[in-house]
Amino acid sequence: MRDRPILRPLVVWILGSLALALAVGLCFLLAPLIGGRRAFWRIAPRYIRATARAFGIRRHMVGWEALPEGIRTGAQPAMFVGNHTSLFDPPLMISTLPCCPVFVAKRELIRVPFLGWVMWLAGFIFIDRSRIHASRKSLKLAATRIREGQSVVAFPEGTRSRTGQLLPFKKGAFTLAFGAGVPVVPFAIQGGPEILPKGTWRVRGGDYHICLGVPLDPTHYPTTEALLKAVEASVRALLAADSAV
């Protein structure tokens, strides 16, 4: 950690936090006029992109133009599934993918000041994990939201990788994909651990790559486990290909 900058990230964190409070307030002021979700998507991506530039983060995405037109235009919802490398992954995915995706999150987060309020305003999908019955009901409602047109990003590792190495995938995202019956788009993130590794606030500017793969149709796989293995193999291949460039 000795070679990581201190002054620049400290200044950006302080000013970014003040700007975040203003952005959240503006979202809620606009929400009654244009709707909560439209207010979020008008303000949040711009704030995130400006903050990323201030940190010196250079965003890159490849594979978007190769996706089916329906996914690119938002006419076809999809689940984007890939590796989790940094605390910055969710906001950078939100500000980079043009299809306005949300995340599936545990219901407890809705009570977190600012973060939970903004997630609720943006239309994030909350899952109640407190009881088996509640969890199943939440997954069914989430699948309905996705089928009705809401694209979603999921990190099936369940936590951030400290090394950038892919961790074993968990089944939850793939159970949801089966229930929703929408295409699963694998993605691979490179650069996250170098920019902001787990356990530090000292952001170091650099290149942040999102590589999108070929969509997979859940109906082509007999089980959730088979879909999981296919997506995991695709993410590993994307990581290997991106590392070789």
C-alpha positions in Angstrom: 0.0 0.0 0.0 3.0 2.3 0.3 3.0 3.3 -3.3 -0.7 4.3 -3.3 -1.5 8.0 -3.4 -3.0 9.8 -0.4 -3.7 13.5 -1.2 -5.7 13.1 -4.4 -8.0 10.4 -3.2 -8.5 12.1 0.1 -9.6 15.4 -1.6 -11.8 13.5 -4.0 -13.5 11.5 -1.3 -14.2 14.7 0.7 -15.5 16.7 -2.2 -17.2 13.7 -3.7 -19.1 13.1 -0.5 -20.4 16.6 -0.5 -21.4 16.3 -4.2 -23.1 13.0 -3.4 -25.3 14.7 -0.8 -26.2 17.3 -3.3 -26.9 14.7 -6.0 -29.1 12.7 -3.7 -31.0 15.8 -2.6 -31.5 16.7 -6.3 -32.8 13.2 -7.1 -35.5 13.5 -4.4 -36.4 17.0 -5.5 -36.9 15.9 -9.1 -38.6 12.6 -8.2 -42.1 14.1 -7.7 -41.8 15.9 -11.1 -40.4 13.3 -13.4 -40.5 10.1 -11.3 -37.9 8.5 -9.0 -36.2 6.3 -11.5 -35.9 8.9 -14.2 -34.5 11.3 -11.6 -31.9 8.8 -10.6 -30.8 7.9 -14.1 -30.6 11.6 -15.1 -28.3 12.5 -12.2 -26.5 9.4 -10.9 -24.5 8.3 -14.0 -23.2 11.9 -14.5 -22.1 12.1 -10.9 -20.4 8.8 -11.0 -18.6 9.5 -14.3 -17.4 12.9 -12.9 -16.1 11.3 -9.7 -14.4 8.6 -11.6 -12.6 11.2 -13.7 -11.6 13.0 -10.6 -10.0 9.8 -9.2 -8.2 9.3 -12.5 -10.2 6.2 -13.5 -10.4 5.6 -17.2 -13.5 3.5 -18.1 -13.4 1.1 -21.1 -16.1 -1.3 -22.4 -15.9 -3.8 -25.2 -18.5 -6.1 -26.5 -21.5 -3.9 -26.2 -22.0 -3.4 -30.0 -21.9 -7.1 -30.5 -24.9 -7.7 -28.3 -28.4 -8.2 -29.8 -30.1 -5.0 -30.7 -33.0 -5.7 -28.2 -30.6 -5.7 -25.3 -28.8 -2.6 -26.5 -32.0 -0.6 -26.9 -33.6 -1.9 -23.7 -36.4 -3.7 -25.5 -35.0 -7.0 -24.2 -34.1 -7.2 -20.5 -31.0 -9.2 -19.6 -29.0 -10.3 -16.6 -25.4 -9.2 -16.7 -23.3 -11.6 -14.6 -19.6 -11.4 -13.8 -16.7 -11.0 -11.4 -16.6 -8.6 -8.4 -13.3 -6.9 -8.0 -13.8 -3.6 -6.2 -16.1 -1.4 -4.2 -16.4 0.7 -7.3 -17.9 -2.1 -9.5 -21.6 -1.3 -8.9 -21.4 2.5 -9.6 -19.0 2.0 -12.6 -21.3 -0.7 -14.1 -24.3 1.7 -13.6 -22.5 4.6 -15.2 -21.1 2.5 -18.1 -23.8 0.1 -19.3 -26.3 2.1 -21.4 -29.3 0.0 -20.5 -29.9 1.4 -17.0 -29.4 -1.8 -15.0 -30.1 -2.2 -11.3 -28.7 -4.6 -8.8 -30.3 -7.3 -6.7 -29.6 -6.5 -3.0 -30.5 -7.8 0.4 -33.5 -6.0 1.9 -31.5 -4.8 5.0 -29.7 -2.3 2.8 -32.8 -0.3 2.2 -32.5 1.0 5.8 -29.0 2.4 5.3 -29.1 6.2 5.2 -28.5 7.7 1.8 -27.4 4.4 0.2 -30.6 2.6 0.9 -32.7 5.6 -0.1 -31.0 6.0 -3.4 -31.2 2.3 -4.1 -35.0 2.4 -3.4 -35.4 5.5 -5.6 -33.5 3.8 -8.5 -35.7 0.8 -8.4 -33.1 -1.8 -7.1 -34.5 -5.2 -6.5 -34.5 -6.2 -2.8 -34.4 -9.8 -1.6 -35.7 -10.8 1.8 -33.3 -13.5 3.1 -34.7 -13.7 6.6 -36.9 -16.7 6.0 -37.0 -19.4 3.3 -40.6 -18.5 2.4 -39.9 -14.8 2.2 -36.8 -15.4 0.1 -38.7 -17.5 -2.4 -41.4 -14.9 -2.7 -38.8 -12.2 -3.2 -37.1 -14.2 -5.9 -40.4 -14.7 -7.7 -41.2 -11.0 -7.5 -37.7 -10.2 -8.8 -38.1 -12.5 -11.7 -41.3 -10.8 -12.6 -39.6 -7.4 -12.5 -36.9 -8.6 -14.8 -39.3 -10.2 -17.3 -41.3 -7.0 -17.4 -38.2 -5.1 -18.7 -35.7 -4.4 -15.9 -32.1 -5.4 -16.7 -30.0 -6.5 -13.7 -26.3 -6.8 -12.8 -25.3 -9.6 -10.5 -22.0 -10.7 -8.9 -22.4 -14.4 -8.1 -19.1 -14.6 -6.2 -20.9 -13.0 -3.3 -17.9 -10.9 -2.3 -15.0 -8.9 -3.7 -11.9 -10.8 -4.7 -8.8 -9.5 -3.1 -6.5 -10.8 -5.8 -8.6 -10.5 -8.9 -8.8 -14.2 -9.2 -12.3 -15.5 -9.8 -14.1 -17.0 -6.8 -16.6 -19.9 -7.0 -20.0 -18.8 -8.2 -23.1 -19.1 -5.9 -26.5 -20.3 -7.3 -28.7 -17.4 -6.4 -28.2 -15.3 -9.5 -28.8 -18.3 -11.7 -31.9 -19.4 -9.9 -33.2 -15.9 -10.6 -32.1 -16.1 -14.3 -34.0 -19.4 -14.7 -37.1 -17.9 -13.1 -36.9 -14.8 -15.3 -36.0 -16.6 -18.5 -34.0 -13.7 -19.9 -30.6 -13.8 -21.6 -27.6 -13.9 -19.3 -24.7 -11.7 -20.5 -21.3 -12.8 -19.0 -18.9 -10.0 -18.3 -15.3 -9.7 -17.0 -13.9 -6.7 -15.1 -10.2 -6.0 -15.2 -8.4 -3.2 -13.2 -10.7 -3.1 -10.2 -8.2 -4.4 -7.6 -5.4 -2.1 -8.9 -7.7 1.0 -8.6 -9.3 0.2 -5.2 -8.4 -3.1 -3.6 -10.4 -4.5 -0.7 -9.4 -3.0 2.6 -8.2 0.5 1.6 -9.6 3.9 0.7 -6.6 5.1 -1.3 -7.8 5.0 -4.9 -5.2 4.9 -7.6 -6.2 6.0 -11.0 -5.9 3.6 -13.9 -7.8 1.7 -16.6 -11.0 -0.1 -15.7 -12.1 -2.6 -18.3 -15.5 -4.2 -18.7 -15.6 -7.0 -21.3 -19.0 -8.3 -22.3 -19.4 -11.8 -23.7 -22.0 -13.7 -25.8 -25.4 -13.9 -24.2 -26.5 -17.3 -22.9 -30.1 -18.5 -23.1 -31.2 -20.2 -19.8 -33.7 -22.3 -21.7 -30.8 -24.1 -23.4 -29.6 -25.5 -20.1 -31.2 -28.4 -18.2 -30.4 -27.1 -14.6 -29.4 -24.1 -12.7 -26.0 -25.8 -12.1 -25.4 -26.3 -15.8 -26.1 -22.6 -16.5 -23.9 -21.6 -13.6 -21.0 -23.6 -15.0 -21.5 -22.3 -18.5 -21.5 -18.6 -17.3 -18.5 -19.2 -15.0 -16.5 -20.7 -17.9 -17.4 -17.8 -20.1 -16.3 -15.3 -17.5 -13.0 -17.1 -17.0 -12.4 -17.1 -20.8 -13.1 -13.4 -21.0 -10.7 -12.7 -18.1 -8.0 -14.8 -19.8 -8.6 -13.1 -23.2 -8.5 -9.6 -21.7 -5.3 -10.4 -19.7 -3.6 -11.6 -22.9 -4.2 -8.3 -24.7 
